[in-house]
Amino acid sequence: MLADGQLDEFFLANIGPAIGRRSSVTEQNVASIVMFVEDGNQNILLTGDARDDDIVEQLIDSGISDNNGFVHVNVLKIQHHGSENNFSRGFAKHVTADHYIFCGNGEHENPDHRTVRHVIDSRLGGATTRSPNPQTPNRFKLWFNADSNVDDGDAAVMHELENIVQDSAANSSGQMAFRFTSNRSFSFSP
């Protein structure tokens, strides 16, 4: 068992400097477990609270992505409740999905609106923001486990997010769909 503050030393001694302390992400989040699960022709990337650059590096090292880190999955669970500290425009371009799952209720401003816009831009944006993945023009759906009716989150953040997503979907020519739910969980079939 490692005490708080010992995690950095453990990683530096046992894994190497590539994963050292990151000022924008806690030690526990840097150590988050990421899983790629595949069953037949269906797959899901569960990102935990990991940083985007660490995820892309592991996708390359494991052979899941191409040598440049580009991959398309059926389901992508967006890391760390959609925090801007763990997600970048570059990650959105590298990892695309048929279904994007955001778990956050507006608390701490998550899902962060910039994160959601990066995902949308990676599929619908112009030449500098759009992903080069061949599946980019295909239909995709954003899933949110909260809406603006949240009791224990930030309703204003979720309301603004609903407006951003609704406007983007309306201008997507049917390429983008979405679902916000007031339930704590949801089920879907890819």
MDAnalysis code that builds the backbone (N, CA, C; Angstrom):
import MDAnalysis as mda
import numpy as np

u = mda.Universe.empty(570, n_residues=190, atom_resindex=np.repeat(np.arange(190), 3), trajectory=True)
u.add_TopologyAttr("name", ["N", "CA", "C"] * 190)
u.add_TopologyAttr("resid", np.arange(1, 191))
u.add_TopologyAttr("resname", ["MET", "LEU", "ALA", "ASP", "GLY", "GLN", "LEU", "ASP", "GLU", "PHE", "PHE", "LEU", "ALA", "ASN", "ILE", "GLY", "PRO", "ALA", "ILE", "GLY", "ARG", "ARG", "SER", "SER", "VAL", "THR", "GLU", "GLN", "ASN", "VAL", "ALA", "SER", "ILE", "VAL", "MET", "PHE", "VAL", "GLU", "ASP", "GLY", "ASN", "GLN", "ASN", "ILE", "LEU", "LEU", "THR", "GLY", "ASP", "ALA", "ARG", "ASP", "ASP", "ASP", "ILE", "VAL", "GLU", "GLN", "LEU", "ILE", "ASP", "SER", "GLY", "ILE", "SER", "ASP", "ASN", "ASN", "GLY", "PHE", "VAL", "HIS", "VAL", "ASN", "VAL", "LEU", "LYS", "ILE", "GLN", "HIS", "HIS", "GLY", "SER", "GLU", "ASN", "ASN", "PHE", "SER", "ARG", "GLY", "PHE", "ALA", "LYS", "HIS", "VAL", "THR", "ALA", "ASP", "HIS", "TYR", "ILE", "PHE", "CYS", "GLY", "ASN", "GLY", "GLU", "HIS", "GLU", "ASN", "PRO", "ASP", "HIS", "ARG", "THR", "VAL", "ARG", "HIS", "VAL", "ILE", "ASP", "SER", "ARG", "LEU", "GLY", "GLY", "ALA", "THR", "THR", "ARG", "SER", "PRO", "ASN", "PRO", "GLN", "THR", "PRO", "ASN", "ARG", "PHE", "LYS", "LEU", "TRP", "PHE", "ASN", "ALA", "ASP", "SER", "ASN", "VAL", "ASP", "ASP", "GLY", "ASP", "ALA", "ALA", "VAL", "MET", "HIS", "GLU", "LEU", "GLU", "ASN", "ILE", "VAL", "GLN", "ASP", "SER", "ALA", "ALA", "ASN", "SER", "SER", "GLY", "GLN", "MET", "ALA", "PHE", "ARG", "PHE", "THR", "SER", "ASN", "ARG", "SER", "PHE", "SER", "PHE", "SER", "PRO"])
u.atoms.positions = np.array([
    [0.846, -1.170, 0.000],
    [0.000, 0.000, 0.000],
    [0.892, 1.233, 0.000],
    [0.589, 2.162, -0.874],
    [1.351, 3.399, -0.964],
    [0.567, 4.538, -0.322],
    [1.236, 5.344, 0.462],
    [0.613, 6.510, 1.064],
    [0.540, 7.623, 0.031],
    [-0.362, 8.569, 0.266],
    [-0.478, 9.714, -0.617],
    [0.881, 10.411, -0.730],
    [1.293, 10.746, -1.916],
    [2.586, 11.381, -2.123],
    [3.680, 10.405, -2.502],
    [3.486, 9.097, -2.226],
    [4.496, 8.103, -2.568],
    [4.315, 7.573, -3.989],
    [3.179, 7.858, -4.582],
    [2.878, 7.320, -5.901],
    [3.864, 7.799, -6.955],
    [4.226, 9.079, -6.901],
    [5.204, 9.613, -7.851],
    [6.516, 8.839, -7.792],
    [7.023, 8.646, -6.598],
    [8.289, 7.939, -6.443],
    [8.183, 6.506, -6.943],
    [7.039, 5.853, -6.681],
    [6.821, 4.489, -7.144],
    [6.877, 4.416, -8.664],
    [6.158, 5.318, -9.326],
    [6.137, 5.300, -10.785],
    [7.502, 5.612, -11.371],
    [8.153, 6.597, -10.833],
    [9.470, 6.960, -11.359],
    [10.463, 5.816, -11.192],
    [10.383, 5.078, -10.092],
    [11.314, 3.976, -9.838],
    [10.943, 2.728, -10.618],
    [9.657, 2.467, -10.807],
    [9.215, 1.205, -11.382],
    [8.753, 1.273, -12.827],
    [8.330, 2.422, -13.269],
    [7.824, 2.539, -14.636],
    [8.695, 3.463, -15.462],
    [9.256, 4.470, -14.867],
    [10.117, 5.383, -15.598],
    [9.576, 6.782, -15.604],
    [10.354, 7.705, -16.090],
    [9.977, 9.112, -16.019],
    [8.825, 9.506, -16.924],
    [8.462, 8.698, -17.904],
    [7.414, 9.098, -18.844],
    [6.075, 9.335, -18.166],
    [5.837, 8.707, -17.027],
    [4.537, 8.846, -16.388],
    [4.579, 9.748, -15.164],
    [5.661, 10.447, -14.919],
    [5.844, 11.251, -13.710],
    [4.686, 12.163, -13.367],
    [4.862, 12.992, -12.351],
    [3.804, 13.885, -11.871],
    [3.379, 14.859, -12.963],
    [2.102, 15.052, -13.071],
    [1.538, 16.017, -13.997],
    [0.800, 17.062, -13.191],
    [1.080, 18.306, -13.389],
    [0.514, 19.355, -12.549],
    [-1.001, 19.479, -12.690],
    [-1.544, 19.129, -13.836],
    [-2.976, 19.312, -14.041],
    [-3.808, 18.092, -13.672],
    [-3.144, 16.979, -13.329],
    [-3.862, 15.742, -13.028],
    [-3.267, 15.141, -11.766],
    [-4.122, 14.643, -10.884],
    [-3.637, 14.074, -9.634],
    [-2.868, 12.781, -9.884],
    [-2.058, 12.397, -8.910],
    [-1.293, 11.144, -9.011],
    [-2.218, 9.957, -9.228],
    [-3.345, 9.952, -8.520],
    [-4.287, 8.842, -8.641],
    [-4.860, 8.759, -10.058],
    [-5.096, 9.909, -10.686],
    [-5.621, 9.902, -12.045],
    [-4.568, 9.457, -13.048],
    [-3.315, 9.855, -12.833],
    [-2.238, 9.411, -13.713],
    [-2.132, 7.886, -13.662],
    [-2.421, 7.308, -12.509],
    [-2.325, 5.862, -12.321],
    [-3.597, 5.122, -12.728],
    [-4.555, 5.808, -13.306],
    [-5.843, 5.222, -13.652],
    [-5.714, 4.051, -14.622],
    [-6.583, 3.089, -14.470],
    [-6.593, 1.908, -15.335],
    [-7.365, 2.211, -16.614],
    [-6.766, 1.869, -17.732],
    [-7.398, 2.008, -19.036],
    [-7.571, 0.601, -19.594],
    [-8.757, 0.331, -20.162],
    [-9.021, -1.006, -20.712],
    [-9.567, -0.904, -22.130],
    [-9.051, -1.753, -22.988],
    [-9.607, -1.927, -24.319],
    [-10.215, -3.325, -24.321],
    [-11.520, -3.397, -24.530],
    [-12.232, -4.668, -24.481],
    [-12.780, -4.945, -25.870],
    [-12.532, -6.159, -26.353],
    [-12.962, -6.533, -27.702],
    [-13.700, -7.856, -27.637],
    [-14.831, -7.921, -28.338],
    [-15.611, -9.149, -28.444],
    [-16.081, -9.248, -29.888],
    [-15.459, -10.138, -30.626],
    [-15.770, -10.240, -32.049],
    [-15.395, -8.958, -32.750],
    [-16.383, -8.338, -33.420],
    [-16.105, -7.089, -34.131],
    [-16.567, -5.855, -33.349],
    [-16.866, -6.032, -32.067],
    [-17.273, -4.917, -31.203],
    [-16.164, -4.627, -30.207],
    [-15.930, -3.331, -29.922],
    [-14.913, -2.990, -28.939],
    [-15.302, -1.725, -28.188],
    [-14.679, -1.571, -27.029],
    [-14.920, -0.420, -26.176],
    [-13.596, -0.016, -25.538],
    [-13.359, 1.278, -25.472],
    [-12.182, 1.810, -24.810],
    [-12.653, 2.527, -23.547],
    [-12.292, 1.953, -22.388],
    [-12.622, 2.522, -21.088],
    [-11.392, 3.263, -20.593],
    [-11.486, 4.561, -20.456],
    [-10.314, 5.401, -20.242],
    [-10.053, 5.790, -18.797],
    [-10.933, 5.441, -17.883],
    [-10.736, 5.825, -16.489],
    [-10.547, 7.327, -16.381],
    [-9.534, 7.732, -15.611],
    [-9.210, 9.144, -15.456],
    [-7.850, 9.467, -16.060],
    [-7.395, 8.626, -16.976],
    [-6.055, 8.770, -17.543],
    [-5.939, 10.006, -18.425],
    [-4.706, 10.456, -18.585],
    [-4.427, 11.582, -19.485],
    [-4.453, 11.113, -20.931],
    [-4.865, 11.989, -21.811],
    [-5.010, 11.660, -23.221],
    [-3.707, 11.203, -23.870],
    [-2.586, 11.858, -23.581],
    [-1.328, 11.470, -24.213],
    [-0.860, 10.099, -23.758],
    [-1.121, 9.749, -22.499],
    [-0.773, 8.412, -22.014],
    [-1.611, 7.346, -22.722],
    [-2.888, 7.642, -22.941],
    [-3.765, 6.679, -23.612],
    [-3.295, 6.442, -25.040],
    [-3.018, 7.509, -25.779],
    [-2.566, 7.361, -27.163],
    [-1.254, 6.576, -27.212],
    [-0.345, 6.877, -26.313],
    [0.930, 6.149, -26.281],
    [0.711, 4.652, -26.062],
    [-0.199, 4.301, -25.160],
    [-0.476, 2.894, -24.900],
    [-1.205, 2.224, -26.066],
    [-2.057, 2.967, -26.759],
    [-2.728, 2.408, -27.940],
    [-1.708, 2.065, -29.018],
    [-0.694, 2.905, -29.174],
    [0.380, 2.633, -30.141],
    [1.207, 1.445, -29.683],
    [1.657, 1.481, -28.418],
    [2.527, 0.423, -27.889],
    [1.866, -0.952, -27.932],
    [0.546, -0.995, -27.739],
    [-0.159, -2.282, -27.716],
    [-0.597, -2.744, -29.104],
    [-0.423, -1.892, -30.123],
    [-0.812, -2.262, -31.477],
    [-2.295, -2.108, -31.762],
    [-3.019, -1.481, -30.865],
    [-4.457, -1.273, -31.072],
    [-4.683, -0.191, -32.121],
    [-3.879, 0.851, -32.076],
    [-3.992, 1.935, -33.059],
    [-2.936, 1.747, -34.134],
    [-2.955, 2.628, -35.122],
    [-1.866, 2.618, -36.097],
    [-0.623, 3.247, -35.447],
    [0.464, 3.325, -36.157],
    [1.728, 3.825, -35.589],
    [1.676, 5.301, -35.193],
    [0.672, 6.016, -35.673],
    [0.528, 7.426, -35.322],
    [-0.515, 7.647, -34.228],
    [-1.106, 6.566, -33.718],
    [-2.068, 6.673, -32.631],
    [-3.503, 6.851, -33.063],
    [-3.805, 6.656, -34.354],
    [-5.178, 6.817, -34.826],
    [-5.921, 5.497, -34.737],
    [-7.135, 5.554, -34.180],
    [-7.959, 4.357, -34.030],
    [-9.428, 4.778, -33.955],
    [-10.293, 3.895, -34.410],
    [-11.736, 4.090, -34.285],
    [-12.277, 2.923, -33.480],
    [-13.116, 3.222, -32.480],
    [-13.715, 2.183, -31.646],
    [-15.225, 2.292, -31.717],
    [-15.897, 1.231, -31.299],
    [-17.353, 1.291, -31.252],
    [-17.829, 2.213, -30.135],
    [-17.214, 2.059, -28.948],
    [-17.629, 2.843, -27.787],
    [-16.396, 3.429, -27.117],
    [-16.443, 4.720, -26.834],
    [-15.382, 5.406, -26.102],
    [-16.000, 6.057, -24.883],
    [-15.565, 5.629, -23.696],
    [-15.965, 6.297, -22.453],
    [-14.961, 7.422, -22.249],
    [-15.424, 8.660, -22.333],
    [-14.560, 9.836, -22.214],
    [-13.984, 9.900, -20.806],
    [-12.675, 10.121, -20.736],
    [-11.977, 10.068, -19.462],
    [-12.324, 11.225, -18.519],
    [-12.223, 10.912, -17.232],
    [-12.317, 11.856, -16.113],
    [-13.505, 12.801, -16.215],
    [-14.676, 12.240, -16.455],
    [-15.931, 12.992, -16.502],
    [-15.921, 14.090, -17.557],
    [-15.040, 13.963, -18.556],
    [-14.947, 14.969, -19.610],
    [-14.135, 16.184, -19.209],
    [-13.241, 16.030, -18.239],
    [-12.415, 17.145, -17.776],
    [-11.475, 17.625, -18.877],
    [-11.318, 18.947, -18.976],
    [-10.401, 19.525, -19.955],
    [-8.944, 19.218, -19.631],
    [-8.650, 18.797, -18.396],
    [-7.281, 18.469, -18.007],
    [-6.817, 17.118, -18.536],
    [-7.741, 16.285, -18.962],
    [-7.410, 14.942, -19.416],
    [-7.724, 14.719, -20.885],
    [-8.180, 15.736, -21.566],
    [-8.690, 15.570, -22.931],
    [-8.227, 16.745, -23.786],
    [-7.848, 16.460, -25.020],
    [-7.394, 17.526, -25.914],
    [-8.016, 17.355, -27.299],
    [-7.897, 18.402, -28.088],
    [-8.344, 18.336, -29.484],
    [-7.599, 17.218, -30.213],
    [-6.310, 17.062, -29.910],
    [-5.515, 16.009, -30.533],
    [-6.039, 14.625, -30.223],
    [-6.437, 14.398, -28.977],
    [-6.990, 13.090, -28.610],
    [-8.278, 12.829, -29.383],
    [-9.130, 13.851, -29.477],
    [-10.400, 13.694, -30.200],
    [-10.160, 13.328, -31.660],
    [-9.097, 13.858, -32.253],
    [-8.768, 13.522, -33.640],
    [-8.195, 12.114, -33.748],
    [-7.431, 11.687, -32.751],
    [-6.792, 10.368, -32.788],
    [-7.769, 9.228, -32.515],
    [-8.665, 9.414, -31.552],
    [-9.567, 8.340, -31.131],
    [-11.001, 8.755, -31.424],
    [-11.592, 8.137, -32.434],
    [-12.984, 8.404, -32.773],
    [-13.818, 7.177, -32.423],
    [-15.140, 7.367, -32.357],
    [-16.023, 6.281, -31.935],
    [-17.398, 6.427, -32.568],
    [-18.121, 5.326, -32.554],
    [-19.530, 5.369, -32.951],
    [-20.366, 5.964, -31.826],
    [-19.975, 5.653, -30.583],
    [-20.685, 6.109, -29.390],
    [-19.674, 6.696, -28.409],
    [-19.949, 7.908, -27.941],
    [-19.113, 8.587, -26.948],
    [-19.935, 8.694, -25.668],
    [-19.401, 8.200, -24.560],
    [-20.120, 8.239, -23.290],
    [-19.468, 9.263, -22.370],
    [-20.281, 10.196, -21.886],
    [-19.849, 11.222, -20.939],
    [-20.550, 10.967, -19.612],
    [-19.779, 10.776, -18.564],
    [-20.330, 10.596, -17.226],
    [-19.947, 11.807, -16.397],
    [-20.889, 12.643, -16.145],
    [-20.678, 13.852, -15.354],
    [-22.000, 14.573, -15.221],
    [-22.178, 15.274, -14.120],
    [-23.451, 15.937, -13.848],
    [-23.327, 17.453, -13.762],
    [-22.257, 17.996, -14.331],
    [-22.036, 19.433, -14.298],
    [-21.172, 19.877, -13.129],
    [-21.035, 19.028, -12.112],
    [-20.193, 19.368, -10.974],
    [-18.753, 19.550, -11.446],
    [-18.072, 20.540, -10.928],
    [-16.714, 20.902, -11.347],
    [-16.676, 21.233, -12.846],
    [-17.827, 21.642, -13.389],
    [-17.982, 22.003, -14.803],
    [-17.668, 20.844, -15.753],
    [-17.965, 19.624, -15.300],
    [-17.758, 18.429, -16.134],
    [-19.079, 17.755, -16.440],
    [-19.274, 17.330, -17.687],
    [-18.336, 17.372, -18.793],
    [-18.041, 18.814, -19.204],
    [-16.764, 19.083, -19.405],
    [-16.331, 20.407, -19.820],
    [-16.818, 20.666, -21.244],
    [-17.340, 21.844, -21.482],
    [-17.887, 22.173, -22.802],
    [-16.823, 22.088, -23.893],
    [-15.586, 22.443, -23.568],
    [-14.511, 22.347, -24.565],
    [-14.262, 20.906, -24.971],
    [-14.325, 19.995, -24.027],
    [-14.136, 18.573, -24.341],
    [-15.208, 18.099, -25.312],
    [-16.447, 18.441, -25.020],
    [-17.557, 18.032, -25.896],
    [-17.390, 18.667, -27.274],
    [-17.010, 19.921, -27.328],
    [-16.795, 20.582, -28.633],
    [-15.653, 19.919, -29.408],
    [-14.583, 19.510, -28.705],
    [-13.475, 18.813, -29.385],
    [-13.977, 17.526, -30.041],
    [-14.813, 16.782, -29.325],
    [-15.374, 15.545, -29.896],
    [-16.203, 15.879, -31.130],
    [-17.088, 16.837, -31.004],
    [-17.950, 17.208, -32.130],
    [-17.117, 17.710, -33.312],
    [-16.148, 18.574, -33.044],
    [-15.294, 19.102, -34.116],
    [-14.477, 18.005, -34.795],
    [-14.105, 16.966, -34.032],
    [-13.320, 15.878, -34.635],
    [-14.125, 15.117, -35.678],
    [-15.434, 15.251, -35.624],
    [-16.312, 14.559, -36.565],
    [-16.953, 15.496, -37.575],
    [-17.262, 16.726, -37.165],
    [-18.011, 17.649, -38.022],
    [-17.231, 18.888, -38.423],
    [-16.059, 19.082, -37.834],
    [-15.309, 20.318, -38.018],
    [-14.591, 20.415, -39.352],
    [-13.825, 21.496, -39.472],
    [-13.069, 21.763, -40.690],
    [-11.782, 20.959, -40.746],
    [-10.968, 21.267, -41.728],
    [-9.748, 20.503, -42.015],
    [-8.782, 20.436, -40.836],
    [-8.698, 21.474, -40.031],
    [-7.719, 21.475, -38.936],
    [-8.209, 20.745, -37.695],
    [-9.510, 20.533, -37.559],
    [-10.038, 19.874, -36.361],
    [-10.615, 18.496, -36.625],
    [-10.927, 18.185, -37.845],
    [-11.572, 16.922, -38.210],
    [-10.560, 15.774, -38.197],
    [-10.982, 14.621, -37.702],
    [-10.122, 13.445, -37.651],
    [-9.906, 12.875, -39.052],
    [-8.690, 12.373, -39.306],
    [-8.446, 11.711, -40.582],
    [-8.916, 10.249, -40.610],
    [-9.451, 9.749, -39.502],
    [-9.930, 8.365, -39.485],
    [-10.986, 8.160, -40.569],
    [-10.941, 7.041, -41.275],
    [-11.895, 6.812, -42.371],
    [-13.363, 6.782, -41.927],
    [-13.623, 6.497, -40.647],
    [-14.998, 6.408, -40.139],
    [-15.569, 7.781, -39.760],
    [-14.779, 8.825, -39.846],
    [-15.201, 10.162, -39.410],
    [-16.527, 10.604, -40.030],
    [-16.803, 10.357, -41.318],
    [-18.086, 10.806, -41.884],
    [-19.301, 9.976, -41.452],
    [-19.081, 8.852, -40.771],
    [-20.186, 7.987, -40.346],
    [-20.999, 8.649, -39.230],
    [-22.196, 8.113, -39.029],
    [-23.054, 8.584, -37.931],
    [-22.382, 8.280, -36.592],
    [-22.631, 9.134, -35.594],
    [-22.126, 8.909, -34.239],
    [-23.116, 9.487, -33.240],
    [-22.985, 9.037, -31.985],
    [-23.920, 9.471, -30.948],
    [-23.168, 9.815, -29.673],
    [-23.588, 10.908, -29.034],
    [-23.072, 11.308, -27.729],
    [-24.097, 10.905, -26.675],
    [-23.630, 10.252, -25.618],
    [-24.472, 9.799, -24.518],
    [-24.054, 10.524, -23.247],
    [-25.003, 11.080, -22.509],
    [-24.739, 11.792, -21.270],
    [-25.575, 11.169, -20.156],
    [-24.947, 10.873, -19.021],
    [-25.687, 10.227, -17.938],
    [-26.376, 11.239, -17.015],
    [-26.451, 12.497, -17.435],
    [-27.165, 13.522, -16.664],
    [-27.701, 14.562, -17.641],
    [-28.699, 15.296, -17.176],
    [-29.232, 16.402, -17.966],
    [-29.414, 17.612, -17.061],
    [-30.069, 18.636, -17.543],
    [-30.213, 19.864, -16.763],
    [-31.194, 19.735, -15.601],
    [-31.808, 18.574, -15.440],
    [-32.698, 18.329, -14.306],
    [-31.974, 17.691, -13.124],
    [-30.641, 17.754, -13.109],
    [-29.875, 17.113, -12.042],
    [-30.181, 17.745, -10.694],
    [-30.261, 16.896, -9.664],
    [-30.460, 17.377, -8.299],
    [-29.140, 17.608, -7.585],
    [-28.144, 16.804, -7.919],
    [-26.895, 16.832, -7.159],
    [-25.707, 17.312, -7.983],
    [-25.956, 17.980, -9.092],
    [-24.886, 18.503, -9.934],
    [-25.093, 19.976, -10.195],
    [-24.628, 20.438, -11.326],
    [-24.767, 21.839, -11.701],
    [-25.688, 21.918, -12.918],
    [-26.942, 22.258, -12.678],
    [-27.959, 22.296, -13.734],
    [-27.615, 23.320, -14.810],
    [-27.016, 24.442, -14.435],
    [-26.679, 25.480, -15.420],
    [-25.634, 24.981, -16.405],
    [-24.636, 24.263, -15.911],
    [-23.604, 23.693, -16.791],
    [-24.244, 22.701, -17.747],
    [-25.108, 21.844, -17.238],
    [-25.744, 20.836, -18.081],
    [-26.696, 21.491, -19.085],
    [-27.389, 22.551, -18.689],
    [-28.290, 23.253, -19.612],
    [-27.506, 23.852, -20.781],
    [-26.393, 24.503, -20.475],
    [-25.559, 25.069, -21.543],
    [-25.033, 23.967, -22.459],
    [-24.648, 22.855, -21.872],
    [-24.157, 21.721, -22.653],
    [-25.251, 21.162, -23.561],
    [-26.468, 21.050, -23.040],
    [-27.590, 20.596, -23.868],
    [-27.768, 21.509, -25.081],
    [-27.661, 22.812, -24.888],
    [-27.804, 23.751, -26.004],
    [-26.707, 23.559, -27.045],
    [-25.472, 23.401, -26.599],
    [-24.347, 23.184, -27.523],
    [-24.578, 21.925, -28.348],
    [-24.955, 20.841, -27.679],
    [-25.134, 19.555, -28.355],
    [-26.337, 19.596, -29.296],
    [-27.448, 20.175, -28.858],
    [-28.636, 20.272, -29.710],
    [-28.347, 21.075, -30.973],
    [-27.668, 22.202, -30.838],
    [-27.323, 23.027, -32.000],
    [-26.413, 22.280, -32.957],
    [-25.423, 21.581, -32.423],
    [-24.494, 20.820, -33.273],
    [-25.217, 19.711, -34.021],
    [-26.088, 19.000, -33.325],
    [-26.834, 17.916, -33.970],
    [-27.753, 18.468, -35.053],
    [-28.392, 19.590, -34.782],
    [-29.301, 20.198, -35.770],
    [-28.568, 20.605, -37.038],
    [-27.286, 20.926, -36.916],
    [-26.487, 21.355, -38.074],
    [-25.618, 20.244, -38.650],
    [-25.849, 18.999, -38.236],
    [-24.981, 17.888, -38.657],
    [-25.517, 17.105, -39.850],
    [-26.625, 17.503, -40.415],
    [-27.257, 16.779, -41.526],
    [-27.511, 15.316, -41.175],
    [-27.869, 15.072, -39.929],
    [-28.207, 13.724, -39.485],
    [-27.027, 12.860, -39.095],
    [-25.810, 13.392, -39.161],
    [-24.630, 12.595, -38.815],
    [-24.504, 12.386, -37.310],
    [-24.966, 13.354, -36.520],
    [-24.794, 13.304, -35.067],
    [-26.132, 13.135, -34.363],
    [-26.137, 12.232, -33.385],
    [-27.293, 12.058, -32.508],
    [-26.802, 12.197, -31.069],
    [-27.722, 12.318, -30.131],
    [-27.333, 12.458, -28.730],
    [-28.461, 11.985, -27.835],
    [-28.089, 11.736, -26.579],
    [-29.091, 11.412, -25.562],
    [-28.585, 11.898, -24.215],
    [-29.373, 12.752, -23.579],
    [-29.176, 13.146, -22.191],
    [-30.208, 12.377, -21.379],
    [-29.858, 11.958, -20.185],
    [-30.816, 11.241, -19.364],
    [-30.823, 11.815, -17.963],
    [-31.963, 11.752, -17.316],
    [-32.043, 12.169, -15.918],
    [-31.868, 10.977, -14.993],
    [-31.744, 9.785, -15.584],
    [-31.485, 8.586, -14.790],
    [-30.008, 8.533, -14.416],
    [-29.663, 7.762, -13.431],
    [-28.264, 7.611, -13.023],
    [-27.488, 6.723, -13.998],
    [-28.198, 5.919, -14.757],
    [-27.527, 5.010, -15.681],
    [-28.385, 4.859, -16.928],
    [-27.813, 4.227, -17.943],
    [-28.551, 3.984, -19.174],
    [-28.007, 2.728, -19.829],
    [-28.784, 2.159, -20.725],
    [-28.382, 0.992, -21.483],
    [-28.464, 1.333, -22.956],
    [-27.588, 0.739, -23.729],
    [-27.656, 0.931, -25.166],
    [-27.040, -0.268, -25.852],
    [-27.401, -0.446, -27.111],
    [-26.816, -1.494, -27.934],
    [-26.097, -0.830, -29.103],
    [-24.770, -1.051, -29.210],
    [-24.048, -0.445, -30.328],
    [-24.523, -0.982, -31.648],
])
